[in-house]
Amino acid sequence: MLLDLIQMGDVRLALIVFLLTVPSMLIALTFHEVAHGFVAYKCGDPTAKNLGRLTLNPIKHLDPIGTLLMLLVGYGWARPVPVNSRYFKNPRKGMALTALAGPLTNLILGFLGVALYWFVYSLAITSSFEQEAVSPIFEAVILFAYYFSMLNLTFAVFNMIPLPPFDGSRIFLVFLPPKYYFGVMKYERIILLVVLLSMYFLPWSPVHLVVDFLFNKMSELMILILF
């Protein structure tokens, strides 16, 4: 992300976008992980609660390498909330509900961001008629609401990719027979490595093309919603 902003050429604009995006990213990641842990707890798994992960303190949820990569190139990860499926009465159902909580939370936050955007935008229009200029505070909040909603909606869609360890795999692969389901999940770390390497270094790979398609479609959707 930061590398792309630097290439924009406008240092001031890049700095503004960066300062607005960082808090958006911290909120999105934090609420995503807390949602996982909270639903797991409600389904009977106290692991996240016992480890202090049901907190809105973003430091508890940040992975150093994942955060750095997200700031630099836009792709990264948080520190996953630990989930022990042995506590669930139905392990696959419990994992599916726990997984769904993250993207669903980001989806809700995304639409809250859209609502904030339109609310502040309407105030700014009214204010501009009275003062013949839009307040810098209104401009900052409008920009924040845009990046906040964009980031959360993108997280929601991105995490629904049906490949381990993304949340979508625990939702869509739940319909597989148990031996195939757990067989695929055994290789989630390897699959994650392949996905990340493909996104960073193989622009022609199917994974990179799918991710670019999702981001482009999300950008188009945001333009339709907000403009």
SVG drawing of the C-alpha trace seen along z (x, -y; Angstrom):
<svg xmlns="http://www.w3.org/2000/svg" viewBox="-28 -32 36 71">
<polyline fill="none" stroke="black" stroke-width="0.4" points="0.0,0.0 2.7,-2.5 4.8,-1.6 1.8,-2.3 1.2,-5.6 4.8,-6.7 4.5,-6.0 1.6,-8.5 4.1,-11.3 2.0,-13.6 3.8,-13.2 1.2,-15.3 -1.7,-13.3 0.1,-10.0 0.7,-11.0 -2.9,-12.0 -4.2,-8.7 -1.7,-6.7 -2.7,-8.5 -6.4,-7.8 -5.8,-4.2 -3.8,-3.1 -6.5,-3.6 -9.0,-2.1 -6.8,1.0 -6.3,1.3 -10.1,1.0 -10.9,3.5 -8.4,6.1 -9.2,5.7 -12.9,6.1 -12.4,9.0 -10.3,11.0 -12.5,10.1 -15.6,11.3 -13.9,14.7 -13.0,15.0 -16.4,13.8 -18.4,16.2 -16.0,19.1 -16.6,18.2 -20.4,18.2 -20.1,21.6 -18.2,23.0 -14.6,22.3 -12.9,20.2 -9.4,20.2 -9.5,16.7 -11.0,15.3 -8.5,17.0 -5.6,15.6 -6.9,12.1 -7.9,11.8 -11.4,10.6 -10.1,7.0 -10.3,4.0 -6.6,3.2 -5.2,3.6 -1.7,4.4 -3.0,7.8 -4.1,8.7 -1.2,7.5 1.3,9.8 4.6,7.9 5.3,9.3 1.7,9.3 1.2,5.7 4.4,4.6 3.4,6.2 -0.1,4.8 1.4,1.3 3.9,1.7 2.0,3.6 -1.6,3.8 -1.6,7.6 -1.0,9.0 -2.6,10.6 -3.4,10.2 -2.4,12.6 -5.2,15.2 -7.4,15.7 -6.7,19.3 -9.7,21.5 -10.0,25.0 -12.7,26.9 -12.7,29.7 -14.9,27.4 -17.6,27.2 -20.5,29.7 -20.3,29.8 -16.7,28.9 -17.3,28.1 -20.4,26.1 -18.7,24.2 -15.7,23.4 -18.0,22.2 -19.9,19.9 -16.6,18.6 -15.1,18.0 -18.2,16.2 -18.1,13.8 -15.0,12.0 -16.1,11.1 -19.7,10.4 -18.3,7.9 -16.2,6.2 -19.3,6.1 -21.3,4.3 -18.4,1.9 -18.2,1.2 -21.8,0.2 -21.5,-1.9 -18.6,-3.7 -20.9,-4.3 -23.6,-5.7 -21.0,-8.0 -19.8,-9.1 -23.2,-10.2 -24.1,-11.8 -21.0,-13.9 -21.2,-14.7 -24.7,-16.0 -23.5,-18.2 -20.6,-19.4 -22.9,-20.4 -25.2,-22.3 -22.2,-24.0 -20.7,-25.0 -23.8,-26.8 -23.6,-28.8 -19.9,-29.4 -19.1,-29.1 -16.4,-26.6 -16.2,-23.0 -14.5,-22.7 -11.2,-20.8 -12.7,-18.7 -15.6,-17.6 -13.1,-16.8 -11.0,-14.7 -14.0,-12.7 -15.4,-12.1 -12.0,-10.8 -11.7,-8.6 -15.2,-7.2 -14.3,-6.4 -11.2,-4.5 -12.7,-2.9 -15.7,-1.5 -13.5,-0.5 -11.1,1.4 -13.7,3.2 -15.8,4.2 -12.6,5.4 -11.6,7.4 -15.1,9.0 -14.9,10.1 -11.2,11.1 -11.6,13.3 -14.4,15.2 -12.0,16.8 -12.7,20.6 -9.1,21.6 -7.4,22.3 -6.6,20.5 -9.1,17.8 -12.5,17.7 -14.3,18.8 -12.7,22.2 -14.2,23.0 -17.6,21.9 -17.8,23.4 -15.6,26.5 -17.8,27.6 -19.9,29.4 -17.1,31.8 -16.9,35.2 -14.9,35.0 -11.8,36.8 -11.5,34.4 -12.3,31.4 -9.6,32.1 -7.3,33.3 -7.4,29.9 -7.1,28.0 -3.8,29.8 -2.1,27.9 -3.5,24.4 -0.1,23.0 1.4,24.2 -1.6,22.9 -1.3,19.5 2.4,19.3 1.5,20.2 -1.3,17.6 0.9,14.9 3.9,15.6 1.5,15.7 0.1,12.3 3.5,10.7 5.6,12.2 3.4,13.8 1.1,11.2 0.0,13.7 -1.1,16.4 -4.8,17.3 -4.6,16.2 -3.2,12.7 -5.8,12.3 -8.7,13.3 -7.4,10.8 -7.1,8.0 -10.5,8.8 -12.0,8.6 -10.3,5.3 -11.3,3.8 -14.9,4.8 -14.9,3.5 -13.6,0.2 -16.3,0.0 -18.9,0.9 -17.6,-1.9 -17.8,-4.4 -21.4,-3.4 -22.3,-3.7 -20.5,-6.9 -20.6,-9.0"/>
</svg>
